[in-house]
Amino acid sequence: MGVYDYRVKMPGGREEAMSEHAGKVLLIVNTASKCGFTPQYAGLEKLFKKYGDQGFEVLAFPCNQFGEQEPGDEEEIKNFCSLTYDVSFPLAAKIDVNGKDEDPLWHYLKQQQAGLMGSRGIKWNFTKFLVDRKGNVVARHGPQVKPEALAKDIERLLQEPV
């Protein structure tokens, strides 16, 4: 199994095959609207606008597991992101990233790249996984790493052949 073998839940109950993103560099992030790290939406959008036409995508997965900081429904989340941060990248349906109901893609991501001190669980909102054009999970970054700090890694991955 690889990243492209999964399907993810999107707003409105539809599912999307991750294979639709094959050949792209992906930054997969668990997000929340009422978190101290929420301003990172602006940095994610900057990266998306800067590199989107070169084959880069941000995939955001709202999650309410950390301090109940994503309490809204799909429409509220979409409106908040659009109106507050002018987000134009895809927002998936709200999911769990840990526990018995964790999303299968996120289970896979955690197995591919451990966090600090080898931990597998997601510790907080705005944990980021960087995926190369071949679907390999190449890096995991904690919430304290701002999206802008990933620009050089994204540029390097965009130069690699598909």
JOUR-V986592 format. One record per backbone hydrogen bond with DSSP energy under -0.5 kcal/mol. CO is the residue of the C=O (numbers start at 1). NH is the residue of the N-H. Records with the same first field share a line. If there is no record, write none. Layout:
CO: NH  NH
This chain:
2: 5
3: 6
4: 19
6: 18
8: 16
9: 93
10: 13
11: 14
14: 10
16: 8
17: 20
18: 21
19: 22
21: 24
24: 26
25: 57
26: 28  131
27: 29  59
28: 129
29: 31  61
30: 126
31: 63
32: 35
35: 38
37: 40
38: 41
39: 42  43
40: 44
41: 45
42: 46
43: 47
44: 48
45: 49
46: 50
47: 51
48: 52
51: 54  56
52: 55
55: 25
57: 27
58: 60  90
59: 29
60: 62  92
61: 31
62: 95
65: 67
66: 69
69: 34
73: 77
74: 78
75: 79
76: 80
77: 81
78: 82
79: 83
80: 84  85
81: 85  87
82: 86
90: 60  92
91: 11
95: 64
96: 103
99: 102
101: 96
103: 107
104: 108
105: 109
106: 110
107: 111
108: 112
109: 113
115: 118
116: 119
119: 115
127: 30
128: 141
129: 28
130: 138  139
131: 26
132: 135
133: 23
135: 3
136: 132  138
139: 130
141: 128
142: 145
144: 146
146: 149
147: 150
148: 151
150: 154
151: 155
152: 156
153: 157
154: 158
155: 159
156: 159  160
157: 160
